[in-house]
Amino acid sequence: MKKEKKENKKAVPEQSGNSAALAQDFYTVNELAVVLRVNPQTVYRLERRGELKSYTIGHGGKAKRFRRCDIEAFLARCDQHNK
């Protein structure tokens, strides 16, 4: 018998255009990586450098979340820098 793969039923943000894809208030590292179309390690790197603000959730402090307004501010800075 062939085992069927379970579908990942997590809500994933849209992938069309960065600001249009920001439909929720908080994002995980993986969700944000999908929106920005980068590797999750890039999200961690941006956070570590202080370019992207994150919020630590839980007692262990390992769960990071990113607020939509902080992501939009980051994208606006990137857009100004590239002009």
Secondary structure by P-SEA (a helix, b strand, c coil): cbbbbbccccccccccccccccccccccaaaaaaaacccaaaaaaaaaaccbbbbbccccccbbbbbaaaaaaaaaaaaaaac
